């Protein structure tokens, strides 16, 4: 090599710089690939994605191949550069060569190619896999030995669960972050996906119709009153009970009630024949579990009961679906009749209104940890039942108690801060 002219030696160094840049960019690109996009493209038949996915099944072998090639190129380049420095500058050149070569390789073969690969890993990784696969086969014995030694040395510092785990499974919290920040989908669809993931955080009592608001048929009422109630109801299904809602006998679907109403002389016995046995839901059941139970039992309505068997409320399939897709109507009054907007921007709200419904309807952020109704929230903060109108502040919300009756806050005026201007969401 000492007989080679200097231009040839410079040419060899230039080629080695290019090879080193290739190995450096390939390493960064392969490690920076989005694993889930890679699997998606591989399933669709993308050849480059298939090759890269196969290589990444054993990242230790892939890294061993890349680093073996990169170090061999760098050492050879250092030798050639030393010869050039010795021939041109003598012994002082040999001292300067490592510093000059380090700077050149750092810029041209490390930082620049790795930066390019980090910004667009697919453009580098897929073509690189054409070279890396045959290299791995050729160098496999040496790579196997190197990986065996390095794995023995690294094993004490690695988590047992991480050894051999190349799947990269996402936790629910990580998946929420991916959907929230990494998914290129319209905001409304993004909210739906996040709502599905959040179903396990919400229980049936968070969305149920409270016991005090249950509209049902009491068999102790006069038959004419029952007929009038069925004809005027706005509900599709009504619980049928005797005396109080704890004595539920069945669920009446209005479709079946038509046969009952067609009789010349409707009777309570005929009404009971059209009912279906009630379906009970334990208090505290997460929504994602209850959704599957509704599906398996082929039910659309359930009575929520506590540990003593007392009915606490009613939950329906529609209530769960609204947690995912949002309300089926944009009319505030139709959604929550307990909310009464005022001309001054405040809201007069019934104490029985659910905090989740208030937040959803008004885009507020009243605290949801603890009480579920506005009455419960006010009593928790006051730590007593107010016997006269009073005011309190919960976060940025100013609440004025207007009426108290039967040991609970019946109505309150809530004033929220002026909303900050925001961007218009994409409805998709």
C-alpha positions in Angstrom: 0.0 0.0 0.0 3.0 2.2 0.5 3.6 2.2 -3.3 0.1 3.5 -4.0 -0.1 7.1 -5.2 -1.6 9.6 -2.8 -4.7 10.3 -5.0 -5.5 6.6 -4.7 -5.1 6.6 -1.0 -7.4 9.7 -0.7 -9.9 7.9 -2.9 -9.8 4.8 -0.5 -10.4 7.1 2.5 -13.3 8.7 0.7 -14.9 5.3 -0.1 -14.4 4.2 3.5 -16.1 7.4 4.8 -19.1 6.6 2.6 -19.2 3.0 3.9 -18.9 4.2 7.5 -21.8 6.7 6.8 -23.8 3.9 5.4 -23.3 1.7 8.5 -24.0 4.6 10.9 -27.2 5.7 9.0 -28.4 2.1 8.8 -28.0 1.5 12.5 -30.0 4.7 13.4 -32.6 4.0 10.7 -33.3 0.4 11.7 -33.6 1.3 15.4 -35.8 4.3 14.7 -38.4 2.5 12.6 -41.9 2.7 13.9 -42.5 -1.0 14.8 -46.3 -0.8 14.4 -46.1 0.9 11.0 -43.4 -1.7 10.0 -45.6 -4.6 10.9 -48.5 -3.0 9.1 -46.5 -2.5 5.9 -45.1 -6.0 6.2 -48.6 -7.5 6.4 -49.5 -5.5 3.3 -46.6 -7.2 1.4 -44.0 -4.3 1.4 -40.7 -6.1 0.6 -38.5 -3.6 2.4 -40.6 -3.8 5.5 -40.6 -7.6 5.5 -36.8 -7.6 5.2 -36.4 -5.0 8.0 -38.9 -6.8 10.2 -37.1 -10.1 9.8 -33.8 -8.4 10.8 -35.3 -6.7 13.8 -36.5 -10.0 15.2 -33.0 -10.3 16.6 -31.7 -6.8 17.1 -28.6 -8.0 18.8 -27.5 -9.9 15.7 -28.4 -6.9 13.5 -26.4 -4.5 15.7 -23.5 -7.0 15.8 -23.4 -7.1 12.0 -23.6 -3.3 11.6 -21.0 -2.5 14.2 -18.7 -5.2 13.0 -18.7 -3.7 9.5 -18.5 -0.1 10.8 -15.6 -0.8 13.1 -13.7 -2.7 10.4 -14.2 0.3 8.0 -13.1 2.8 10.6 -10.0 0.9 11.6 -9.0 0.5 7.9 -9.6 4.2 7.3 -7.4 5.1 10.3 -4.6 3.0 8.9 -4.8 4.6 5.4 -5.0 8.0 6.9 -1.9 7.4 9.0 0.0 6.4 5.8 -1.2 9.6 4.0 -0.1 11.7 7.0 3.2 10.0 7.3 4.0 10.5 3.6 2.9 14.1 3.4 3.9 15.5 6.8 6.2 13.1 8.4 6.1 12.2 12.0 4.1 15.3 13.0 1.4 14.2 10.5 1.1 10.8 12.3 0.3 12.8 15.5 -2.3 15.0 13.7 -4.0 12.3 11.7 -6.2 10.9 14.5 -7.5 14.3 15.4 -8.3 15.2 11.7 -9.7 11.8 11.0 -11.9 11.9 14.1 -13.3 15.3 13.1 -14.0 14.2 9.5 -15.6 10.9 10.5 -17.6 12.5 13.3 -19.2 15.0 10.9 -19.4 13.1 7.6 -19.8 9.5 8.8 -21.6 9.9 12.1 -23.6 13.0 12.9 -24.8 13.9 9.4 -25.9 10.4 8.3 -27.5 9.6 11.6 -29.4 12.9 11.7 -30.7 12.2 8.2 -31.7 8.6 9.1 -33.4 9.8 12.3 -35.7 12.2 10.4 -36.6 9.7 7.6 -35.7 6.1 8.8 -37.8 4.3 6.2 -35.9 5.8 3.3 -32.6 4.5 4.7 -33.7 1.3 6.4 -35.5 -0.5 3.6 -32.8 -0.2 1.0 -30.2 -1.0 3.6 -31.8 -4.3 4.4 -30.8 -5.5 0.9 -27.2 -5.3 2.0 -27.5 -6.2 5.7 -29.3 -9.5 5.2 -26.6 -11.1 3.1 -23.9 -9.5 5.4 -25.5 -11.2 8.4 -25.5 -14.6 6.6 -21.8 -14.2 5.6 -20.7 -12.9 9.0 -23.0 -15.0 11.1 -20.4 -17.2 12.8 -18.4 -14.2 13.9 -21.5 -12.3 14.9 -22.7 -15.3 16.9 -19.5 -15.4 18.9 -19.5 -11.7 19.5 -23.2 -11.6 20.5 -22.6 -14.6 22.8 -19.9 -12.9 24.7 -21.7 -9.5 24.8 -24.9 -11.1 26.0 -23.2 -12.9 28.8 -21.6 -9.6 30.0 -24.8 -7.6 29.6 -27.2 -10.1 31.1 -26.7 -9.0 34.8 -27.6 -5.4 33.8 -30.8 -6.3 31.8 -34.3 -6.9 33.2 -35.3 -10.5 33.0 -38.5 -9.5 31.2 -36.6 -7.6 28.6 -34.3 -10.5 27.5 -35.6 -11.9 24.3 -38.7 -9.7 24.4 -38.8 -8.0 21.0 -42.5 -7.5 20.8 -42.7 -4.1 22.2 -46.2 -4.5 23.7 -47.9 -1.2 24.6 -49.7 -0.7 27.9 -53.1 1.0 27.9 -51.5 4.3 29.1 -48.9 4.1 26.3 -51.7 3.4 23.8 -53.6 6.4 24.9 -50.5 8.5 24.3 -50.1 7.0 20.8 -53.8 7.8 20.0 -53.7 11.2 21.5 -50.4 12.4 20.1 -49.3 10.0 17.4 -52.4 9.2 15.4 -53.1 11.3 12.3 -56.9 11.1 12.5 -59.7 13.7 13.0 -60.2 15.0 16.5 -63.7 13.5 16.9 -62.6 10.0 15.9 -59.6 10.4 18.2 -61.9 11.3 21.1 -64.0 8.1 20.3 -60.9 5.9 20.5 -59.8 7.5 23.7 -63.3 7.0 25.2 -63.1 3.3 24.4 -59.8 3.1 26.2 -61.2 5.0 29.2 -64.3 2.7 29.6 -62.5 0.7 32.2 -62.0 3.8 34.3 -65.8 4.5 34.4 -68.3 2.4 36.3 -72.0 1.9 35.8 -73.0 4.2 38.7 -71.1 7.1 37.0 -73.6 7.1 34.1 -76.7 5.5 35.5 -80.1 7.2 36.0 -80.3 7.7 39.7 -83.0 5.8 41.6 -84.9 9.1 42.4 -85.3 9.8 38.7 -86.4 6.3 37.6 -89.6 6.4 35.6 -91.4 3.1 36.0 -94.8 1.5 36.3 -96.1 0.9 39.8 -98.6 -2.0 39.8 -100.3 -0.5 42.9 -101.5 2.4 40.7 -104.9 2.3 39.1 -104.9 0.5 35.7 -106.2 3.6 33.9 -103.3 5.6 35.3 -100.9 2.9 34.1 -102.4 3.0 30.6 -102.1 6.7 30.5 -98.5 6.5 31.7 -97.6 4.0 28.9 -99.3 6.1 26.2 -97.4 9.3 27.3 -94.0 7.9 28.1 -90.9 8.9 26.1 -88.9 5.9 27.1 -88.6 2.6 25.1 -88.4 0.4 28.2 -89.9 0.9 31.6 -89.3 -1.1 34.8 -92.5 -2.6 36.3 -92.5 -2.8 40.1 -94.8 -3.1 43.0 -94.8 -0.4 45.7 -91.2 0.7 45.2 -88.4 0.1 42.7 -86.7 -2.5 44.9 -89.6 -4.8 44.1 -89.0 -4.9 40.4 -91.0 -7.6 38.6 -90.0 -7.1 35.0 -89.1 -4.7 32.2 -91.8 -3.7 29.7 -90.8 -2.8 26.1 -93.2 -0.4 24.5 -93.3 -2.7 21.4 -94.9 -5.4 23.6 -97.1 -2.8 25.4 -99.0 -2.4 22.1 -100.5 -5.8 22.5 -101.5 -5.0 26.1 -103.2 -1.7 25.0 -105.1 -3.4 22.2 -107.1 -5.4 24.7 -110.7 -4.3 25.3 -110.1 -4.3 29.1 -106.4 -4.1 29.9 -105.5 -5.8 33.2 -102.4 -5.9 35.3 -102.1 -9.6 34.7 -102.0 -9.0 31.0 -99.4 -6.3 31.5 -97.2 -8.7 33.4 -97.4 -11.2 30.6 -95.7 -8.7 28.3 -92.8 -8.0 30.6 -89.4 -9.6 30.5 -87.5 -10.6 33.7 -85.3 -7.9 35.1 -81.6 -7.8 34.5 -79.5 -6.7 37.5 -76.0 -5.1 37.4 -73.7 -5.1 40.4 -72.6 -1.7 41.6 -69.0 -0.8 40.6 -69.0 -2.8 37.3 -66.7 -1.1 34.8 -68.3 0.0 31.5 -66.1 -2.2 29.3 -67.2 -5.2 31.3 -70.9 -4.2 31.3 -70.8 -3.6 27.6 -69.8 -7.2 27.0 -72.3 -8.5 29.5 -75.1 -6.6 27.7 -73.9 -8.2 24.5 -73.7 -11.8 25.9 -77.1 -11.5 27.7 -78.7 -9.8 24.7 -79.9 -7.0 27.0 -80.1 -3.2 26.6 -81.1 -2.1 30.1 -80.1 -3.2 33.6 -80.9 -2.3 37.2 -77.9 -1.3 39.2 -77.9 -2.8 42.7 -75.7 -2.3 45.7 -74.2 -5.0 48.0 -77.5 -5.2 49.9 -79.6 -5.8 46.7 -81.2 -2.3 46.7 -81.7 -0.7 43.4 -79.5 2.4 42.9 -80.4 3.3 39.4 -80.7 2.2 35.7 -78.0 1.8 33.1 -78.7 1.2 29.4 -76.7 0.2 26.4 -77.3 3.6 24.9 -75.7 5.2 28.0 -72.5 3.3 27.4 -72.5 4.0 23.7 -72.8 7.7 24.4 -69.7 7.4 26.5 -67.9 6.4 23.3 -69.5 8.4 20.6 -70.9 11.3 22.6 -74.4 12.5 22.9 -76.8 11.6 20.1 -78.3 15.1 20.2 -76.7 18.6 20.2 -79.7 20.2 22.0 -78.6 21.1 25.5 -82.1 21.1 27.0 -82.8 17.7 25.4 -79.6 16.2 26.7 -79.8 17.4 30.3 -83.1 19.0 31.4 -81.5 19.7 34.8 -79.4 22.5 33.2 -81.1 25.9 32.6 -78.9 28.5 30.8 -79.4 32.1 32.0 -79.0 35.3 30.1 -76.0 36.4 32.1 -74.0 33.3 31.1 -74.6 31.4 34.4 -76.4 28.1 34.6 -79.1 27.1 37.1 -78.6 23.4 37.7 -80.6 20.9 39.6 -78.7 19.3 42.5 -79.4 15.8 41.1 -77.5 16.5 37.8 -74.6 14.2 37.3 -71.2 16.0 37.2 -70.1 13.9 34.2 -73.2 15.1 32.3 -72.6 18.7 33.3 -68.9 18.6 32.2 -69.8 16.9 28.9 -72.7 19.3 28.1 -70.9 22.5 29.1 -67.3 21.6 28.5 -66.5 22.2 32.1 -64.0 20.4 34.4 -65.8 20.0 37.7 -64.0 17.4 39.8 -65.2 13.8 39.2 -63.3 12.1 42.0 -65.7 11.5 44.8 -69.4 12.7 44.6 -71.2 12.1 41.3 -73.9 14.8 41.6 -73.8 18.5 42.0 -75.6 18.2 45.3 -73.0 15.7 46.6 -70.1 17.9 45.4 -71.5 21.0 47.2 -72.2 19.1 50.5 -68.8 17.6 50.4 -67.1 21.0 50.1 -69.4 22.7 52.7 -69.3 19.7 55.1 -72.9 20.5 56.1 -76.3 20.9 54.7 -76.9 24.7 54.1 -80.2 26.0 55.6 -80.0 29.2 53.7 -78.6 30.5 50.4 -74.8 30.6 50.4 -71.9 30.8 47.9 -68.7 28.8 47.5 -66.0 28.4 44.9 -64.8 25.1 43.5 -61.7 25.8 41.4 -62.6 28.5 38.9 -66.4 27.8 39.3 -68.6 30.0 41.5 -71.6 28.2 43.0 -74.5 29.9 44.6 -76.9 27.6 46.5 -80.5 28.8 45.6 -82.8 26.1 47.2 -82.3 23.4 49.8 -85.0 20.9 50.6 -85.2 17.4 52.1 -81.6 17.5 53.3 -80.2 18.2 49.8 -79.4 21.1 47.5 -82.2 21.3 45.0 -80.9 24.0 42.7 -77.8 26.1 42.4 -76.5 28.8 40.1 -73.0 28.0 38.7 -70.9 30.6 37.0 -67.9 29.4 35.0 -64.9 31.5 33.8 -65.0 32.8 30.3 -63.7 30.1 27.9 -60.4 30.8 26.2 -60.6 31.1 22.4 -59.5 27.8 20.7 -59.1 26.4 17.3 -62.0 24.8 15.5 -61.9 21.1 15.7 -61.9 18.9 12.6 -65.1 16.9 12.7 -63.8 14.4 10.2 
